[in-house]
Amino acid sequence: MIKVKTRGNESVEQMLKRFKKLCEKEGLTKDIKRKSYYEKPSEQRRRRQRKSVKRQADF
């Protein structure tokens, strides 16, 4: 769970900006975008395979 505490005289806009940055860092926004539409099981499988091949190529 992501929590953002105020820092002194920090405005709401600055806190929101920090919150968005933390969400991006955690990968939350990417996950939300991916789950916002239905993905067929075959597409999920293909995506996972591409991800694993990409990981293996990095080593």
Residue pairs with C-beta under 8 A, 6 or more apart in sequence:
2 19
2 22
2 23
2 26
2 28
4 15
4 18
4 19
4 22
6 15
20 29
23 29
39 47
